[in-house]
Amino acid sequence: MSFALESVIPWGRSEAEYRAMFSLAESDTKLRILGCGDGPDAFNGDWSRSG
């Protein structure tokens, strides 16, 4: 089976979507979160850099 790379559409979620999806409270922003298989999403890295 073969496919064209042009047919692959990566996507990610916003911080608000992750907060809602995982019921993250403001206090959770002080914790370290392990991202496994984050894909094209940069949320974990962005959140870590923001402190």
Secondary structure as GFF3:
##gff-version 3
##sequence-region A 1 51
A	DSSP	three_ten_helix	5	7	.	.	.	ID=ss1
A	DSSP	alpha_helix	15	21	.	.	.	ID=ss2
A	DSSP	three_ten_helix	26	30	.	.	.	ID=ss3
A	DSSP	alpha_helix	43	49	.	.	.	ID=ss4
###
